[in-house]
Amino acid sequence: MKKEAYKHNLPHFQQPGQAYFVTWILKDAVPLKALKYYSHKLEQLKNQIEFYKQKNPDNPMINELKSQYYKVRKRYINAYDALLAKNLNNAIDLSKQENLKIITEALH
């Protein structure tokens, strides 16, 4: 029986007997300063949404701010992915035997 779940905006399907793709993002893989603009903008939008929700939960501005938030979030994810793809100087070699053992244990 197929199971469908949503996390963020992407559907995730689970079916018995199937192979799955796992993405690993390592700490410090993206420089902290690289996505500062998007992080700041997302935080601002979250704060504005909360402000309007507390004042008047039915305010139409809330939907507009949510829309802006999701657009900025999408740009943030795309920028993050681009930085990960460009990173050729990995500090950790995942193909080393000791690292493969850690990964295998984590997945089990």
N, C-alpha and C positions, 0 to 999 in steps of 0.2 A: 504494500500500500504506500503510495507516494504521500509524503508529508511536505507541506509548503509553509514556510515561515518568512517573515519579513524583518530585516534589520536595516535600518536607515531606509533607503528607497529601493534596494535590490531584493528580488525574491531569492530565497534559498530553498532548494529542493533536496529532500532526503529520501532515498529509496534503498531498501535492503539489497546487499550484494553489489553495490556500485562503488567506484573509485571516487575520491574527492580531492579537490585542490585546496591546499592550505597555504596562506600567505604569511610569511614571517617578516616583521619589521623590528629591527634591532635598535635598542637604545643607542642614541647618538648617531644613528645612520643619517639623520638630516640635521644640519647645523641649526642651533637654537634660534639664531637671528634670522634665518632664511624665511620663516613663515610668520614673523612677528606682526606684520601688517594684518594678515587675515585673522590671526588669533585675537588681536585687539578689536578688530571690526566685529567679529562674532560675539565677543564679550559685550560690546556696546549694544548690539542688537538684542541680545538676551536681556540686558538690563532694561532697555526700553520696553520690551514686550512685558516684562514683569511689572514695570511701572504702570502701563496702561491696564493690565489685568487687575491690579489692585484698585485703581481708580474706578474703572468701569469695564467689567469683563465682556460686555457686548460692543465695545468700541470697534468700529470697522478698521481702525488703524492697526489693530492687532494682527489681522490677516495680512495686511500690506507688509508689516514688519516681519512676519513669519516668512513671507515670500522672499523678501530681501535676505533674510537669514539663510534660507536654503540655497539661494543663488551664490552667496558668499561662501557658504560651506562647500558647495560643489567646486568653486574655484580653488578653495583651500586644499581639497582632496586632490584635485588635478595638479596643483603646484607641488604638493607633497610627493605624489607619484613621480612627477618629472624629476624632482631632486633625487629620489631613490634610484631612478633609472640612470641618471648621470653619474652617480657615485661609483667611481672605479677603484678607489683606494679604501677598500674595506678593512677595518681594523680587526675583524674576526673572520677567520677562514672556516666556513661551515663544513668544508669537506674534510677537515682534519678528523681523525678517528675519535679523539676525545670529545669533540663537539658533536659528531654524529651520534655518539652514545647518549649524550644529554638530550638531544632532539628526539631520539627514539623513545627514551624513557618518558619524556614529557607527553608525547603523543599517546603512549599506552596508558 
